[in-house]
Amino acid sequence: MQNSRKTLIPVFEVAAVALVLLDVALGFASAWAAQQRDAARDLLTDTRRRVLVDRARIASLESFQAQLPDAADQIKEFQSDHVSPRREGFLRASQLVRDLADKSNVKFAGVSYKIETKQEAPYSVRLGMEIGLEGPFSNLANFSHELETADEFVVVRSLVFTTQQTGKLSLKVGADFYMKP
């Protein structure tokens, strides 16, 4: 009986160690499989989101492409009928800037005009302006947003924020105006 115990105990010890090692190996394999499953799920979710964004972008581009034939006619009409004489254009542009400055509650510091000397055609005259403003950052940002989204055709060329010696914030805006009659 003693002999059989001496023989069986090492066998059981080896079997117990083998079972513990098998349990540890299965635990690691299970954790690895769960990690792979979560990574695949995240990749699938991200791919679905990108597909939805791309579909929305495609729909937007298709609607833009459908409007392109009309845009060419509108550009011809704009070039031939809608560009104002220079004096009237600068007057209306400066009035627009003053109204937007009042609406945004910023101090209008001045304006300078940039006149195009080289004219190839009557519709290619640009009404360039440099606008100086002073005020808090949020009001200056509101002004620049209002200028970019104005009813008139305005191309903002530059925005430069600077601080003055008095500590106030100023904004210098370079813009080209294309005014409707």
C-alpha positions as CSV (number, residue, x, y, z in Angstrom):
1,M,0.0,0.0,0.0
2,Q,2.9,2.3,0.9
3,N,4.5,1.6,-2.4
4,S,1.4,2.4,-4.4
5,R,1.1,5.6,-2.5
6,K,4.6,6.6,-3.3
7,T,3.9,5.9,-6.9
8,L,0.5,7.6,-7.1
9,I,1.3,10.8,-5.2
10,P,3.8,12.1,-7.8
11,V,1.4,11.1,-10.6
12,F,-1.4,13.2,-8.9
13,E,1.0,16.1,-8.3
14,V,2.1,16.1,-11.9
15,A,-1.6,15.9,-13.0
16,A,-2.5,18.8,-10.6
17,V,0.3,21.0,-11.9
18,A,-0.7,20.1,-15.5
19,L,-4.3,21.1,-14.7
20,V,-3.2,24.4,-13.1
21,L,-1.0,25.2,-16.1
22,L,-3.8,24.2,-18.5
23,D,-6.2,26.5,-16.6
24,V,-3.7,29.4,-16.8
25,A,-3.2,28.8,-20.5
26,L,-6.9,28.7,-21.1
27,G,-7.4,31.9,-19.1
28,F,-4.7,33.7,-21.2
29,A,-6.2,32.4,-24.4
30,S,-9.7,33.5,-23.3
31,A,-8.4,37.0,-22.4
32,W,-6.6,37.3,-25.8
33,A,-9.7,36.1,-27.7
34,A,-11.9,38.7,-25.8
35,Q,-9.4,41.4,-26.7
36,Q,-9.4,40.4,-30.3
37,R,-13.2,40.4,-30.3
38,D,-13.4,43.9,-28.8
39,A,-10.8,45.2,-31.3
40,A,-12.8,43.7,-34.2
41,R,-16.0,45.2,-32.8
42,D,-14.4,48.7,-32.5
43,L,-13.1,48.4,-36.0
44,L,-16.5,47.5,-37.3
45,T,-18.1,50.4,-35.4
46,D,-15.5,52.8,-36.7
47,T,-15.9,51.5,-40.3
48,R,-19.7,51.9,-40.1
49,R,-19.3,55.5,-38.9
50,R,-16.9,56.3,-41.7
51,V,-19.3,54.8,-44.2
52,L,-22.2,57.0,-42.9
53,V,-20.0,60.1,-43.1
54,D,-18.8,59.2,-46.6
55,R,-22.4,58.6,-47.7
56,A,-23.4,62.0,-46.4
57,R,-20.4,63.6,-48.2
58,I,-21.4,61.8,-51.4
59,A,-25.0,63.0,-51.2
60,S,-23.7,66.6,-50.7
61,L,-21.3,66.3,-53.6
62,E,-24.1,64.9,-55.9
63,S,-26.4,67.8,-55.1
64,F,-23.5,70.2,-55.7
65,Q,-22.8,68.5,-59.0
66,A,-26.5,68.7,-60.0
67,Q,-26.3,72.5,-59.4
68,L,-23.2,73.1,-61.5
69,P,-24.9,73.8,-64.9
70,D,-26.9,76.6,-63.3
71,A,-23.8,78.0,-61.6
72,A,-22.1,78.7,-64.9
73,D,-25.1,80.8,-66.1
74,Q,-25.1,82.6,-62.7
75,I,-21.4,83.4,-63.0
76,K,-21.9,84.9,-66.5
77,E,-24.9,86.9,-65.2
78,F,-22.8,88.1,-62.2
79,Q,-19.9,89.2,-64.4
80,S,-22.0,91.0,-66.9
81,D,-24.8,92.6,-64.8
82,H,-23.9,92.7,-61.1
83,V,-20.5,94.4,-60.6
84,S,-21.1,98.0,-59.5
85,P,-19.0,101.0,-60.5
86,R,-16.0,101.5,-58.2
87,R,-17.4,104.5,-56.3
88,E,-20.7,103.0,-55.5
89,G,-19.1,99.7,-54.6
90,F,-16.7,101.3,-52.1
91,L,-19.5,103.3,-50.6
92,R,-21.7,100.2,-50.1
93,A,-18.8,98.1,-48.9
94,S,-17.8,100.7,-46.2
95,Q,-21.4,101.0,-45.2
96,L,-21.6,97.2,-44.8
97,V,-18.4,97.2,-42.7
98,R,-19.8,100.0,-40.4
99,D,-23.1,98.2,-40.0
100,L,-21.4,94.9,-39.1
101,A,-19.0,96.7,-36.7
102,D,-22.0,98.3,-34.9
103,K,-23.9,95.0,-34.8
104,S,-20.8,93.2,-33.4
105,N,-20.2,96.0,-30.8
106,V,-16.6,96.7,-31.9
107,K,-14.9,100.0,-32.4
108,F,-14.3,100.9,-36.0
109,A,-10.7,102.1,-36.2
110,G,-10.5,102.9,-39.9
111,V,-10.5,101.6,-43.4
112,S,-8.1,101.9,-46.3
113,Y,-8.9,101.1,-49.9
114,K,-6.8,99.0,-52.4
115,I,-7.6,100.0,-55.9
116,E,-6.7,97.6,-58.8
117,T,-4.7,99.5,-61.4
118,K,-4.6,96.8,-63.9
119,Q,-8.0,96.0,-65.4
120,E,-8.4,93.4,-68.0
121,A,-12.2,93.5,-68.2
122,P,-14.9,95.6,-66.5
123,Y,-16.1,92.7,-64.4
124,S,-12.7,91.9,-63.0
125,V,-12.4,95.0,-60.8
126,R,-11.9,94.1,-57.2
127,L,-12.8,96.4,-54.4
128,G,-10.0,95.7,-51.9
129,M,-10.2,97.1,-48.3
130,E,-8.1,96.9,-45.2
131,I,-10.3,97.3,-42.1
132,G,-9.1,98.2,-38.6
133,L,-11.2,97.3,-35.6
134,E,-10.8,97.2,-31.8
135,G,-12.7,95.3,-29.1
136,P,-12.9,92.1,-27.1
137,F,-11.9,88.9,-28.9
138,S,-15.5,87.4,-29.0
139,N,-16.9,90.6,-30.6
140,L,-14.0,90.7,-33.1
141,A,-14.7,87.0,-34.0
142,N,-18.4,87.8,-34.4
143,F,-17.5,90.6,-36.7
144,S,-15.3,88.4,-38.9
145,H,-18.0,85.7,-39.0
146,E,-20.7,88.3,-39.9
147,L,-18.4,89.6,-42.7
148,E,-17.8,86.2,-44.2
149,T,-21.5,85.3,-44.1
150,A,-22.8,88.7,-45.3
151,D,-25.3,88.9,-48.2
152,E,-22.7,90.6,-50.3
153,F,-20.0,88.6,-52.0
154,V,-17.0,89.2,-49.8
155,V,-13.6,87.3,-49.9
156,V,-11.7,87.6,-46.7
157,R,-8.0,87.6,-47.5
158,S,-6.4,88.0,-44.1
159,L,-7.2,88.3,-40.4
160,V,-4.5,89.7,-38.1
161,F,-5.1,90.0,-34.3
162,T,-2.7,92.2,-32.4
163,T,-2.6,93.7,-28.9
164,Q,-2.0,97.4,-28.6
165,Q,0.1,99.3,-26.0
166,T,-3.1,100.0,-24.0
167,G,-3.7,96.3,-23.7
168,K,-6.7,96.3,-26.1
169,L,-7.1,93.7,-28.8
170,S,-7.3,94.9,-32.4
171,L,-8.1,93.1,-35.7
172,K,-6.9,94.0,-39.1
173,V,-9.0,92.5,-41.9
174,G,-8.0,92.4,-45.6
175,A,-11.0,91.7,-47.8
176,D,-12.1,92.0,-51.4
177,F,-15.7,93.0,-52.1
178,Y,-17.8,92.2,-55.1
179,M,-21.0,94.2,-54.7
180,K,-24.4,93.6,-56.4
181,P,-26.0,96.7,-57.9
